[in-house]
Amino acid sequence: MPTSYPEIYFPVLVQIVIAAGIAAALITLSAVLGKRARSPLKDTPYESGMAPVGSARERFSVKFYLVGMIFILFDIEAVFLYPWAVVYRQLKLFGFFEMTIFIALVLGGFFYVWRKGALDWSMKDDGDR
């Protein structure tokens, strides 16, 4: 059993040294063995080998941000399922009904958003909602 700080933190130091060594070795190997194909197209800011199309100052539809916020909202709500699953046996029937209500509310919100057309990107934004 470790009794002093050096004994406690030695495994952490070893892990950091090993991780730094592996990272340095991979970077060095890729620089030494890697293929160097240079072209004006590859030297563009995107480095994808494809010519950029359009302007970088293009505007996105509000629906793009709306779908992003809805995704984050439902993703955070899904996180609440994990602690419930861990203590499910201790909560018994009470926990089951509480989570049933929670899932019903989340699904109600999902179907409301779906019904309003917030997830349909092909719809024209004509203010019919």
trRosetta pair geometry for C-beta under 8 A, 3 or more apart (Angstrom, degrees):
i j d omega theta_ij theta_ji phi_ij phi_ji
2 7 3.6 -180 -144 123 101 111
2 8 4.7 153 128 -73 145 63
3 7 6.3 39 40 50 52 147
4 7 5.0 92 58 11 76 104
4 8 7.1 -143 98 -8 38 91
5 8 5.5 -57 -142 36 34 112
5 9 6.0 5 170 3 71 112
6 9 6.5 -71 -136 51 25 91
6 10 6.0 48 162 -53 64 99
7 10 6.0 -32 -142 -1 26 120
9 12 5.0 -53 -162 40 66 117
9 13 6.0 71 140 -25 83 100
10 13 5.6 -55 -147 36 34 113
10 14 6.3 36 155 -20 67 104
11 14 5.5 -51 -145 36 34 113
11 15 6.4 36 155 -20 66 104
12 15 5.7 -54 -150 36 32 111
12 16 6.4 32 152 -19 65 105
13 16 5.7 -53 -147 35 32 111
13 17 6.4 30 155 -17 65 106
14 17 5.8 -56 -147 38 30 110
14 18 6.3 28 155 -17 65 107
15 18 5.8 -55 -144 39 30 109
15 19 6.2 29 157 -18 65 108
16 19 5.9 -55 -144 38 29 109
16 20 6.2 26 157 -16 64 108
17 20 5.9 -55 -144 40 28 108
17 21 6.2 30 155 -20 63 109
18 21 5.6 -56 -146 37 29 113
18 22 6.3 28 157 -18 65 105
19 22 5.9 -54 -146 37 30 108
19 23 6.3 29 155 -18 64 108
20 23 5.7 -55 -145 39 31 112
20 24 6.2 30 156 -17 66 108
21 24 5.8 -55 -144 39 28 108
21 25 6.2 28 156 -19 64 108
22 25 5.7 -55 -145 38 30 112
22 26 6.3 29 157 -19 65 106
23 26 6.0 -56 -148 36 28 109
23 27 6.4 24 156 -15 64 108
24 27 5.9 -57 -146 39 30 108
24 28 6.1 28 157 -17 66 110
25 28 5.8 -57 -144 40 29 109
25 29 6.1 27 159 -18 65 109
26 29 5.8 -54 -141 39 28 109
26 30 6.3 25 159 -17 63 107
27 30 6.0 -57 -147 37 28 107
27 31 6.4 26 155 -17 63 108
28 31 5.8 -59 -149 37 30 109
28 32 6.2 19 157 -12 67 112
29 32 5.9 -60 -139 43 30 104
29 33 5.6 -10 175 16 70 116
30 33 6.7 -64 -119 56 22 84
30 34 4.7 39 178 -49 62 123
31 34 6.2 -23 -100 18 14 117
37 42 6.7 142 110 -48 85 167
38 42 6.3 -142 -149 68 37 131
38 43 7.0 33 -162 -51 83 107
39 42 4.6 91 53 6 82 102
39 43 7.0 -155 88 -7 43 88
39 49 8.0 59 61 -125 126 77
40 43 5.7 -61 -148 38 33 111
40 44 7.6 57 151 -44 60 83
41 44 6.1 -27 -168 -10 39 113
41 49 6.1 57 126 -150 110 44
41 50 7.6 75 175 -38 115 2
41 51 6.3 -67 -136 -72 107 74
42 47 6.4 36 -175 -141 63 60
42 49 5.7 2 -92 -91 78 68
43 47 7.8 11 -120 -96 16 73
44 47 6.9 -160 74 -55 65 40
44 51 7.5 125 -27 -125 167 46
44 52 6.3 -159 164 -19 145 106
45 52 7.7 16 52 -51 93 140
46 50 7.2 -52 99 62 138 80
46 52 5.9 145 -10 -74 135 101
52 56 7.8 -20 -178 -59 140 91
54 58 5.7 11 156 -57 124 135
55 58 5.3 142 76 -50 83 80
60 64 4.4 -65 165 42 118 152
60 65 7.0 115 109 -33 122 90
61 64 5.2 118 66 -12 74 95
61 121 7.6 130 71 -146 149 90
61 125 7.0 -176 -153 -39 115 140
62 65 5.9 -58 -162 41 47 105
62 66 6.0 50 143 -25 75 109
62 125 7.5 102 39 -118 106 149
63 66 5.2 -54 -140 39 35 117
63 67 6.1 37 160 -20 68 102
63 118 7.0 179 -136 -163 85 58
63 121 5.7 151 128 -113 142 73
63 125 7.4 -142 -34 -76 114 116
64 67 6.2 -56 -152 34 24 106
64 68 6.6 24 149 -18 59 109
65 68 5.4 -53 -149 37 36 117
65 69 6.3 34 154 -18 68 103
66 69 5.9 -53 -147 37 30 107
66 70 6.3 29 154 -17 64 107
66 118 5.4 -117 143 -165 129 105
67 70 5.7 -54 -144 39 32 112
67 71 6.2 39 153 -24 64 104
67 118 7.0 168 -76 150 68 86
67 119 6.4 103 -109 -116 101 60
67 121 7.5 -23 -45 -69 146 103
68 71 5.7 -52 -149 32 29 113
68 72 6.6 27 154 -16 63 104
69 72 5.8 -53 -149 37 34 110
69 73 6.3 38 151 -23 65 106
70 73 5.5 -52 -147 35 33 116
70 74 6.3 21 159 -9 67 107
70 113 5.8 128 -131 -164 139 158
70 118 6.4 131 -50 127 151 130
70 119 7.3 -106 90 -77 161 90
71 74 6.3 -62 -146 44 27 100
71 75 5.9 30 155 -24 64 113
72 75 5.5 -56 -141 38 28 115
72 76 6.3 29 160 -19 65 105
73 76 6.2 -58 -152 34 25 106
73 77 6.6 21 152 -14 61 108
73 109 8.0 -110 134 141 129 142
74 77 5.4 -52 -145 39 37 113
74 78 6.3 43 153 -25 66 102
74 106 6.9 109 -129 -167 82 108
74 109 8.0 -173 -85 100 93 119
74 110 6.7 67 -101 -86 132 104
75 78 5.7 -51 -150 31 31 113
75 79 7.0 42 147 -29 60 96
76 79 5.6 -42 -158 17 38 118
76 80 7.7 44 147 -22 59 94
77 80 5.9 -44 -167 19 44 114
77 102 8.0 179 -171 170 103 101
77 106 5.2 156 151 -113 148 127
78 81 5.7 -34 -171 9 52 118
79 82 6.2 -40 -171 13 50 113
80 83 6.7 -50 -160 36 47 101
80 84 6.6 46 149 -17 69 113
80 102 7.1 -117 112 174 134 147
81 84 5.6 -65 -153 43 36 115
81 85 6.1 39 153 -26 72 107
81 99 7.6 89 -120 -149 73 120
82 85 5.7 -53 -146 32 30 110
82 86 6.7 31 155 -22 63 103
83 86 5.5 -52 -151 30 37 114
83 87 6.6 0 163 10 70 106
84 87 6.7 -77 -147 53 27 84
84 88 6.2 61 152 -75 65 83
84 91 7.5 -34 -155 7 74 158
84 95 6.6 162 -158 -177 92 111
84 99 5.3 117 -176 -91 151 129
85 88 5.6 -12 -146 -34 32 119
87 90 4.9 -51 -174 42 84 113
87 91 5.7 83 127 -27 91 103
87 95 7.2 -154 110 -118 87 156
88 91 6.0 -65 -148 37 30 108
88 95 5.9 -175 -139 117 52 144
88 96 7.7 68 -159 -70 91 75
89 92 7.4 27 179 -68 35 57
90 95 7.6 81 82 -30 60 148
91 94 5.7 -117 173 76 80 87
91 95 2.4 61 128 -38 136 135
91 96 7.3 159 112 -22 107 60
91 98 7.4 -88 176 34 136 126
92 95 6.3 115 52 18 36 99
92 96 7.3 -67 133 -6 37 101
93 96 5.4 -52 -150 33 38 117
93 97 6.5 31 157 -14 69 104
94 97 6.3 -62 -153 39 28 103
94 98 6.3 28 153 -18 65 110
95 98 5.6 -55 -142 39 32 113
95 99 6.2 26 161 -14 67 107
96 99 6.2 -62 -150 40 25 103
96 100 6.3 30 151 -24 63 107
97 100 5.3 -48 -143 33 35 116
97 101 6.5 38 155 -19 64 100
98 101 5.9 -54 -155 34 31 110
98 102 6.5 31 148 -18 64 107
99 102 5.2 -49 -144 38 39 116
99 103 6.1 38 156 -18 69 103
100 103 6.0 -53 -144 39 28 107
100 104 6.2 32 153 -22 62 107
101 104 5.6 -55 -147 36 30 114
101 105 6.5 29 154 -18 64 104
102 105 5.9 -57 -153 35 30 109
102 106 6.4 26 152 -16 65 106
103 106 5.6 -53 -145 39 35 111
103 107 6.1 33 156 -16 67 107
104 107 5.9 -55 -143 42 28 108
104 108 6.2 36 153 -25 63 106
105 108 5.5 -50 -146 33 31 116
105 109 6.6 31 154 -17 63 102
106 109 5.8 -54 -153 36 32 111
106 110 6.4 33 149 -20 65 106
107 110 5.3 -51 -145 36 36 115
107 111 6.2 32 158 -15 68 104
108 111 6.1 -56 -145 39 28 105
108 112 6.3 32 153 -22 63 107
109 112 5.5 -54 -147 35 31 114
109 113 6.4 29 156 -16 66 105
110 113 5.9 -57 -150 37 30 108
110 114 6.2 28 152 -18 65 110
111 114 5.4 -52 -141 40 34 115
111 115 6.0 39 156 -23 67 106
112 115 5.8 -53 -144 36 27 111
112 116 6.4 25 156 -16 62 108
113 116 5.9 -57 -148 38 29 110
113 118 4.7 -64 -173 46 84 128
113 119 6.4 80 133 -28 97 102
114 117 7.8 45 172 -68 32 25
114 118 7.4 -80 -77 45 24 82
114 119 5.6 -21 -109 23 64 129
116 129 5.7 60 -169 -147 86 126
117 120 4.6 -55 -160 35 76 119
117 123 5.3 14 179 -5 128 167
117 129 6.3 -135 45 -86 117 120
120 123 4.6 64 113 -15 113 112
